[in-house]
Amino acid sequence: MLNTEIDIYIIGAGISGLIAAYELERAGFSPIILESDKAVGGRVRSDYQDGFIFDRGFQVLLTAYPEAQRYLDYHALNLKKFDPGAIILRPGNLFTIHDPLRNPLKIVSMAFSSVGTFMDKIRMFKLTQSLKSKTEDEIFNEPNKTTLQFLRDYGFSEKIIENFFMPFFRGIFLENELETSSRMFNFVFKMFSMGHAAVPENGMQAISDQLKSKLAKTSIRLNAAVEKIDGNVIELSSGERINAGKIIIAVRPDKFLSQMEGQFKPSRKVINLYFSLEKSFFASPMIGLVTDKQFLVNNLVFMTDVSKSYAKSDRALLSVSITKPIQADDKLIEMVKIELEALTHIKSEHFKLEKIYEIEDALPQVEDMKSSISATQTKIYDHVFLSGDYLLNGSINAAMTAGRKSAEAVILSIQPNMN
Ligand SMILES: Cc1cc2nc3c(=O)[nH]c(=O)nc-3n(C[C@H](O)[C@H](O)[C@H](O)COP(=O)(O)OP(=O)(O)OC[C@H]3O[C@@H](n4cnc5c(N)ncnc54)[C@H](O)[C@@H]3O)c2cc1C
């Protein structure tokens, strides 16, 4: 019989911590989550303020994520999909490329010719087809090279790299040189070609809230910041000491465990500004890409084109992302407004700043990106287990996998003969 009375503590109520709790509940346990913040969700949070929904950093759910399909009820989230493709913005000139990742051969040649060559279209098609036949594990077992190197080796022209891949994937990897592993590029490319980018009708927070609502036997202690772990004892910043049977650390562990210090590279950062305007200047719910490298703005999206709920008023809510290493200050806001005016010819005073986020720890930098990890690899001591996207790759999908694997490892450690 499995001893389900054991006290299992999970540190962190991000996606990975919530999934770990869910899996432990399914096995009969009643875990306790210690979360430093005042709400669950970690990096998948939204603020509901002044009649707007502000996701904490622009982010999307890719509906093809296998783990998201397993754990989320898409219907209840009322997912609002982006149109596939992108709007390319150059000063005073805006045009759409429809569906380059799913139907590259169908893209109208005229529109495509300003971003890539005929052979690029053929190569896109070839890549899409080959990725469709590969499993996630096969993709993540391929040799590790940078995305930029992969694109060049695959034969893509510099034109399409500069005009499409660079701005599109900068906005996803949150770095400027496409030095992220090609494994992640291929995985994301496959996900885009098999599904949609989407947000829940009521913001990304709805994902975290849905996962929380699936927990019936888990206690969640909010505002409970863990300071350190000493053997089986968890010490909170309040001074409270807790004796734990098992501990899952669902956040980067270096701050609690001195032996892990220095093992992680700094995370990727992003700045996200929200502006409201009288109306959207995009004709469809699409991601806009700024191709000119001189610009600070990398990508922009009218969230209200994707889901009307993002603004209660009839204002349009524009989300602008900046991946360049720069500080978020008044000068930046002015520069962004000037850039928006240059790109759209809409006077800068029409862009009303509503909110700004400077997210220091947006994505982990993982050297050896993986799709999964064995349950035993998550175990660092008999009673301490790791979870979180930093173990695999920076995505909601990876956070879910890590959560499940850490829960499996805990269960195995309690009853080692269990399958
Ligand atoms: C701006 C941005 C854009 C992104 N875009 C995408 C995207 O488009 N698609 C995608 O799939 N993924 C995206 N991601 C990544 C995705 O959000 C993460 O991979 C995922 O949410 C990580 O979940 P996690 O549970 O591993 O970590 P976290 O969400 O970081 O959870 C860790 C939790 O631990 C808590 N915590 C921290 N310290 C303590 C402590 N001392 N004591 C107790 N609790 C503590 C934190 O408050 C947090 O709740 C994006 C992330 C950001 C920030």
PDBQT file of the ligand as one rigid body, heavy atoms in Angstrom, charges set to zero:
ROOT
HETATM    1  C1  LIG A 501       7.145  37.109 -21.170  1.00  0.00    +0.000 C 
HETATM    2  C2  LIG A 501       7.095  35.626 -21.313  1.00  0.00    +0.000 A 
HETATM    3  C3  LIG A 501       6.724  35.076 -22.535  1.00  0.00    +0.000 A 
HETATM    4  C4  LIG A 501       6.634  33.698 -22.668  1.00  0.00    +0.000 A 
HETATM    5  N1  LIG A 501       6.143  33.183 -23.843  1.00  0.00    +0.000 NA
HETATM    6  C5  LIG A 501       5.822  31.882 -23.890  1.00  0.00    +0.000 A 
HETATM    7  C6  LIG A 501       5.054  31.375 -24.974  1.00  0.00    +0.000 A 
HETATM    8  O1  LIG A 501       4.643  32.127 -25.855  1.00  0.00    +0.000 OA
HETATM    9  N2  LIG A 501       4.762  30.053 -24.996  1.00  0.00    +0.000 N 
HETATM   10  C7  LIG A 501       5.194  29.204 -24.003  1.00  0.00    +0.000 A 
HETATM   11  O2  LIG A 501       4.915  28.007 -24.082  1.00  0.00    +0.000 OA
HETATM   12  N3  LIG A 501       5.901  29.661 -22.953  1.00  0.00    +0.000 NA
HETATM   13  C8  LIG A 501       6.205  30.975 -22.859  1.00  0.00    +0.000 A 
HETATM   14  N4  LIG A 501       6.858  31.469 -21.766  1.00  0.00    +0.000 N 
HETATM   15  C9  LIG A 501       7.425  30.512 -20.799  1.00  0.00    +0.000 C 
HETATM   16  C10 LIG A 501       6.436  29.918 -19.809  1.00  0.00    +0.000 C 
HETATM   17  O3  LIG A 501       5.625  30.918 -19.253  1.00  0.00    +0.000 OA
HETATM   18  C11 LIG A 501       7.253  29.208 -18.726  1.00  0.00    +0.000 C 
HETATM   19  O4  LIG A 501       8.061  28.225 -19.348  1.00  0.00    +0.000 OA
HETATM   20  C12 LIG A 501       6.412  28.523 -17.648  1.00  0.00    +0.000 C 
HETATM   21  O5  LIG A 501       5.387  29.324 -17.182  1.00  0.00    +0.000 OA
HETATM   22  C13 LIG A 501       7.336  28.119 -16.512  1.00  0.00    +0.000 C 
HETATM   23  O6  LIG A 501       6.627  27.528 -15.468  1.00  0.00    +0.000 OA
HETATM   24  P1  LIG A 501       7.384  26.990 -14.178  1.00  0.00    +0.000 P 
HETATM   25  O7  LIG A 501       6.360  26.414 -13.277  1.00  0.00    +0.000 OA
HETATM   26  O8  LIG A 501       8.506  26.122 -14.597  1.00  0.00    +0.000 OA
HETATM   27  O9  LIG A 501       8.080  28.273 -13.506  1.00  0.00    +0.000 OA
HETATM   28  P2  LIG A 501       7.445  29.610 -12.883  1.00  0.00    +0.000 P 
HETATM   29  O10 LIG A 501       6.265  30.026 -13.660  1.00  0.00    +0.000 OA
HETATM   30  O11 LIG A 501       8.571  30.580 -12.808  1.00  0.00    +0.000 OA
HETATM   31  O12 LIG A 501       6.972  29.199 -11.443  1.00  0.00    +0.000 OA
HETATM   32  C14 LIG A 501       7.771  29.274 -10.287  1.00  0.00    +0.000 C 
HETATM   33  C15 LIG A 501       6.894  29.674  -9.102  1.00  0.00    +0.000 C 
HETATM   34  O13 LIG A 501       7.676  29.639  -7.931  1.00  0.00    +0.000 OA
HETATM   35  C16 LIG A 501       7.393  30.785  -7.137  1.00  0.00    +0.000 C 
HETATM   36  N5  LIG A 501       8.555  31.059  -6.295  1.00  0.00    +0.000 N 
HETATM   37  C17 LIG A 501       9.713  31.648  -6.648  1.00  0.00    +0.000 A 
HETATM   38  N6  LIG A 501      10.542  31.731  -5.589  1.00  0.00    +0.000 NA
HETATM   39  C18 LIG A 501       9.872  31.192  -4.543  1.00  0.00    +0.000 A 
HETATM   40  C19 LIG A 501      10.197  31.012  -3.169  1.00  0.00    +0.000 A 
HETATM   41  N7  LIG A 501      11.359  31.404  -2.663  1.00  0.00    +0.000 N 
HETATM   42  N8  LIG A 501       9.281  30.415  -2.380  1.00  0.00    +0.000 NA
HETATM   43  C20 LIG A 501       8.086  30.009  -2.868  1.00  0.00    +0.000 A 
HETATM   44  N9  LIG A 501       7.731  30.187  -4.162  1.00  0.00    +0.000 NA
HETATM   45  C21 LIG A 501       8.608  30.743  -4.982  1.00  0.00    +0.000 A 
HETATM   46  C22 LIG A 501       7.127  31.862  -8.169  1.00  0.00    +0.000 C 
HETATM   47  O14 LIG A 501       6.397  32.937  -7.615  1.00  0.00    +0.000 OA
HETATM   48  C23 LIG A 501       6.350  31.098  -9.212  1.00  0.00    +0.000 C 
HETATM   49  O15 LIG A 501       4.981  31.104  -8.949  1.00  0.00    +0.000 OA
HETATM   50  C24 LIG A 501       6.974  32.835 -21.580  1.00  0.00    +0.000 A 
HETATM   51  C25 LIG A 501       7.370  33.393 -20.368  1.00  0.00    +0.000 A 
HETATM   52  C26 LIG A 501       7.404  34.763 -20.213  1.00  0.00    +0.000 A 
HETATM   53  C27 LIG A 501       7.745  35.343 -18.880  1.00  0.00    +0.000 C 
ENDROOT
TORSDOF 0
